[in-house]
Amino acid sequence: MSIRTVVLGALAVLVAVGGIYLLIEVRSSGAAAPDDTALRAAADRHARGGAGATSRPPRIEDLNAGRSSGAPSRVNAPSPPDLDRRLADKLRRDGAFKTEVEVDDPATNPDFDAAMLQANKLYDRHSYDEARQLALKLLDRQPGTVRMLRVVVSSSCILGDAEMAQKYWLQLPDFDRGQMSTRCERFGVTFAP
């Protein structure tokens, strides 16, 4: 027997044992057992014509089948996007919800690494001005941070602000200067040492 055959056989046994384990766990949890209402609805659909009967959209009566009379109807319930928007508005009014930039704003977030990550995310999402603003705030807290200097230089080049790009490019180490020079040349910005 080759090693490949032994390995494949062992993997097949592991998959079979895992499948049996999952089957036992699902059956013991009761998660696989449908409720009586669902079983009756499926049996009714089958009696009315099988698969062809499900091609029509469900009626409100079908959706509310099996509900107690005191249960609220979903007909007038707000749609999920509307509900999400309303919840976000409420959280903003209460002060419990902040946008990503506000959370990682150096003035409110003591975690410098998380704020730097946020600046990089803004840059990756092509929000160059916001990325540059956050990076500049972080550079006020910790001057000379190479990661934030790169964000400022690169964002400034993309935005066409050669003066700001030059100012912060001069603060970069030689290796990073070379990389930023190559990147910024694509946007028509060249640096003078």
C-alpha positions as CSV (number, residue, x, y, z in Angstrom):
1,M,0.0,0.0,0.0
2,S,1.2,3.4,-0.8
3,I,1.2,6.3,1.6
4,R,-1.4,8.1,-0.5
5,T,-3.8,5.2,-0.2
6,V,-3.3,5.1,3.6
7,V,-3.8,8.8,4.0
8,L,-7.0,8.8,1.8
9,G,-8.4,5.9,3.7
10,A,-7.7,7.6,7.0
11,L,-9.4,10.8,5.8
12,A,-12.4,8.8,4.6
13,V,-12.8,7.2,8.0
14,L,-12.5,10.6,9.7
15,V,-15.2,12.1,7.5
16,A,-17.5,9.1,8.2
17,V,-17.0,9.3,11.9
18,G,-17.5,13.1,11.8
19,G,-20.8,12.6,9.9
20,I,-22.1,10.1,12.3
21,Y,-21.1,12.3,15.2
22,L,-23.0,15.3,13.7
23,L,-26.0,13.1,13.0
24,I,-26.2,12.0,16.6
25,E,-25.7,15.6,17.9
26,V,-28.5,17.0,15.7
27,R,-30.9,14.3,16.6
28,S,-30.2,14.6,20.3
29,S,-30.6,18.4,20.3
30,G,-34.0,18.2,18.7
31,A,-33.0,20.8,16.1
32,A,-33.9,18.6,13.2
33,A,-37.5,17.9,14.2
34,P,-40.0,20.3,12.5
35,D,-42.9,21.5,14.5
36,D,-46.5,20.2,13.9
37,T,-47.6,23.3,12.0
38,A,-44.8,23.0,9.5
39,L,-45.5,19.2,9.0
40,R,-49.2,19.9,8.5
41,A,-48.5,22.7,6.0
42,A,-46.1,20.5,4.0
43,A,-48.6,17.6,4.0
44,D,-51.3,20.0,2.8
45,R,-49.1,21.3,0.0
46,H,-48.3,17.7,-1.0
47,A,-52.0,16.8,-1.0
48,R,-52.8,19.8,-3.3
49,G,-50.4,18.8,-6.0
50,G,-46.8,18.4,-4.7
51,A,-44.1,20.6,-6.1
52,G,-46.3,22.6,-8.5
53,A,-48.3,23.9,-5.5
54,T,-45.3,25.8,-4.1
55,S,-44.7,27.9,-7.3
56,R,-47.2,30.6,-6.1
57,P,-46.1,33.1,-3.6
58,P,-47.3,32.4,0.0
59,R,-50.5,34.1,1.2
60,I,-50.6,36.1,4.4
61,E,-52.8,33.4,5.9
62,D,-50.1,30.8,5.1
63,L,-47.4,32.9,6.8
64,N,-49.5,33.4,9.9
65,A,-50.7,29.8,10.1
66,G,-50.2,28.3,13.5
67,R,-49.7,31.7,15.3
68,S,-51.7,32.5,18.4
69,S,-54.3,35.2,17.9
70,G,-52.3,37.5,20.3
71,A,-49.1,37.3,18.2
72,P,-48.4,40.4,16.1
73,S,-48.7,40.1,12.4
74,R,-45.6,40.6,10.2
75,V,-47.6,42.4,7.5
76,N,-47.0,45.9,9.0
77,A,-43.6,45.2,10.4
78,P,-40.8,47.5,9.1
79,S,-38.4,46.0,6.6
80,P,-35.0,45.0,7.9
81,P,-33.1,47.9,6.2
82,D,-35.6,50.4,7.5
83,L,-35.4,48.8,11.0
84,D,-31.6,49.0,10.9
85,R,-31.6,52.6,9.8
86,R,-34.1,53.5,12.6
87,L,-32.0,51.6,15.2
88,A,-28.8,53.3,14.1
89,D,-30.5,56.7,14.3
90,K,-31.7,56.0,17.8
91,L,-28.3,54.8,18.9
92,R,-26.6,57.9,17.5
93,R,-29.1,60.2,19.3
94,D,-28.5,58.3,22.6
95,G,-24.7,58.6,22.1
96,A,-24.2,54.8,22.2
97,F,-23.3,54.4,18.5
98,K,-20.4,56.1,16.7
99,T,-19.2,55.7,13.2
100,E,-15.9,53.9,12.6
101,V,-14.0,57.2,12.3
102,E,-15.5,58.5,15.5
103,V,-14.7,55.3,17.4
104,D,-11.1,55.3,16.3
105,D,-10.6,59.0,16.5
106,P,-7.4,59.5,18.5
107,A,-9.2,62.1,20.7
108,T,-11.7,59.5,21.9
109,N,-9.8,56.2,21.4
110,P,-6.8,55.5,23.5
111,D,-5.9,52.4,21.4
112,F,-3.3,53.7,19.0
113,D,-3.0,50.5,17.0
114,A,-6.7,50.3,16.4
115,A,-6.8,53.9,15.2
116,M,-3.9,53.2,12.9
117,L,-5.7,50.1,11.5
118,Q,-8.8,52.4,10.9
119,A,-6.6,54.8,9.0
120,N,-5.4,52.0,6.8
121,K,-9.0,50.7,6.3
122,L,-10.1,54.2,5.2
123,Y,-7.2,54.3,2.7
124,D,-8.0,50.8,1.4
125,R,-11.6,52.0,0.9
126,H,-10.4,54.9,-1.2
127,S,-11.4,57.5,1.4
128,Y,-8.1,59.2,1.0
129,D,-9.0,62.5,2.6
130,E,-10.4,60.9,5.7
131,A,-7.4,58.5,5.9
132,R,-5.0,61.4,5.7
133,Q,-6.9,63.4,8.3
134,L,-6.9,60.5,10.8
135,A,-3.2,59.7,10.1
136,L,-2.3,63.4,10.7
137,K,-4.1,63.3,14.1
138,L,-2.2,60.1,15.0
139,L,1.0,61.7,13.9
140,D,0.2,64.6,16.4
141,R,0.0,61.9,19.1
142,Q,3.1,60.0,18.0
143,P,5.3,61.9,15.5
144,G,7.4,59.8,13.2
145,T,5.1,56.8,13.0
146,V,6.2,55.3,9.6
147,R,2.9,53.6,9.0
148,M,1.0,56.9,9.3
149,L,3.6,58.9,7.4
150,R,3.1,56.5,4.5
151,V,-0.7,56.9,4.6
152,V,-0.3,60.7,4.6
153,V,2.3,60.7,1.7
154,S,0.4,58.2,-0.4
155,S,-3.0,59.9,0.2
156,S,-1.6,63.3,-0.6
157,C,-0.1,62.0,-3.8
158,I,-3.4,60.5,-4.9
159,L,-5.2,63.7,-3.9
160,G,-2.7,65.8,-5.9
161,D,-1.3,67.7,-2.8
162,A,2.4,67.5,-3.7
163,E,3.4,70.1,-1.0
164,M,2.0,68.0,1.8
165,A,3.4,64.8,0.3
166,Q,6.9,66.3,0.1
167,K,6.7,67.5,3.7
168,Y,5.9,64.1,5.1
169,W,8.0,62.2,2.6
170,L,11.1,63.9,4.1
171,Q,10.3,62.3,7.5
172,L,10.3,58.8,6.1
173,P,13.3,56.4,6.3
174,D,15.2,55.8,3.1
175,F,13.6,52.5,2.2
176,D,10.1,53.9,2.6
177,R,11.0,57.0,0.6
178,G,12.0,54.9,-2.3
179,Q,8.7,53.0,-2.2
180,M,6.7,56.2,-1.9
181,S,8.6,57.8,-4.7
182,T,7.7,55.0,-7.0
183,R,4.1,55.0,-5.9
184,C,3.6,58.8,-6.2
185,E,5.2,59.0,-9.7
186,R,2.1,57.2,-11.0
187,F,0.1,60.2,-9.8
188,G,2.5,62.8,-11.2
189,V,4.2,63.7,-7.9
190,T,8.0,63.7,-7.7
191,F,10.1,64.4,-4.6
192,A,13.2,66.5,-4.1
193,P,15.5,65.4,-1.4
